[in-house]
Amino acid sequence: MESLKEIALELFILANKWKYEELGKYCEHYLVGNLTCENIVEVTGIVNQVKNPRLMNEAIEFIIQNLDGLKENGELLKFSDSVMIDVLEKLQGKWKNCKCKKPAN
């Protein structure tokens, strides 16, 4: 028997397809709490298809927080262009608010 961890993404897809909001929210909550460097590429690919802004925002934050690990395991190169654009835009927004001083020459 498959565990919820193994079928959560499939259930999420079906819940969105059938407009079963309660199941979709449950799966969304579960997926947010179980993002890993091993499943993030697959999750963002599905989330891009079903257009779930909350889960995508959480996934983008996860990517930003785990850039080094994703680079080390080679997953960073597997994201779609649109996901990487979202990551860069989010980083740009964070850097805009940074009160960092420019280094002296």
C-alpha positions in Angstrom: 0.0 0.0 0.0 1.3 3.4 -1.0 1.9 6.0 1.8 0.4 9.5 1.7 3.9 10.8 1.0 4.0 8.8 -2.2 0.5 9.7 -3.5 0.0 13.3 -2.1 1.0 14.9 -5.4 -1.2 12.6 -7.4 -4.2 13.4 -5.1 -3.4 17.1 -5.4 -3.6 16.8 -9.2 -6.9 14.9 -9.0 -8.4 17.2 -6.4 -7.7 20.2 -8.6 -9.0 18.5 -11.7 -12.3 17.5 -10.0 -12.5 20.8 -8.1 -12.6 18.9 -4.8 -11.4 21.9 -2.7 -11.3 20.2 0.7 -9.0 17.4 -0.6 -7.0 20.0 -2.5 -6.4 22.1 0.6 -5.4 19.0 2.6 -2.9 17.9 -0.1 -1.6 21.5 -0.4 -1.0 21.7 3.3 0.7 18.3 3.3 2.9 19.1 0.4 4.0 22.4 1.9 5.1 20.6 5.0 6.9 17.9 3.1 8.9 19.7 0.5 12.4 18.2 0.0 15.3 18.8 -2.3 14.4 15.5 -3.9 10.7 16.3 -4.7 10.8 20.1 -5.3 11.3 19.9 -9.0 8.3 17.6 -9.5 6.1 19.6 -7.1 6.9 22.9 -8.9 6.2 21.3 -12.3 2.7 20.2 -11.1 2.0 23.4 -9.3 2.8 25.4 -12.5 0.2 23.3 -14.3 -2.6 23.7 -11.8 -1.8 27.3 -11.0 -1.8 27.2 -7.1 -0.2 30.5 -6.0 0.1 29.6 -2.3 1.9 26.3 -2.9 4.1 28.0 -5.6 5.1 30.7 -3.1 6.0 28.1 -0.5 8.0 26.2 -3.1 9.8 29.3 -4.2 10.7 30.1 -0.6 11.9 26.5 -0.2 14.1 26.8 -3.3 15.6 30.1 -2.0 16.4 28.6 1.4 17.9 25.5 -0.1 19.9 26.9 -3.1 23.1 25.4 -2.0 21.7 21.9 -1.6 19.8 22.0 -4.8 23.0 23.1 -6.6 25.0 20.3 -5.0 22.6 17.6 -6.0 22.1 18.9 -9.5 18.3 19.6 -9.1 18.8 23.4 -9.5 19.3 22.9 -13.3 16.1 20.9 -13.6 13.6 23.7 -12.8 11.5 25.2 -15.6 12.4 28.7 -16.8 9.2 30.1 -15.3 10.1 28.7 -11.8 13.6 30.1 -12.0 12.2 33.5 -13.1 9.9 33.5 -10.1 12.9 32.6 -7.8 15.0 35.5 -9.3 12.1 37.9 -8.9 11.6 36.9 -5.3 15.3 37.3 -4.6 15.4 40.7 -6.3 12.5 41.8 -4.1 14.4 40.6 -1.0 17.6 42.4 -2.0 15.7 45.6 -2.8 14.7 45.8 0.9 18.3 45.0 2.1 20.0 47.9 3.9 23.4 46.6 2.9 26.3 49.0 2.4 28.3 48.8 -0.8 31.9 47.8 -0.3 34.5 50.5 -0.3 36.9 50.6 -3.2 
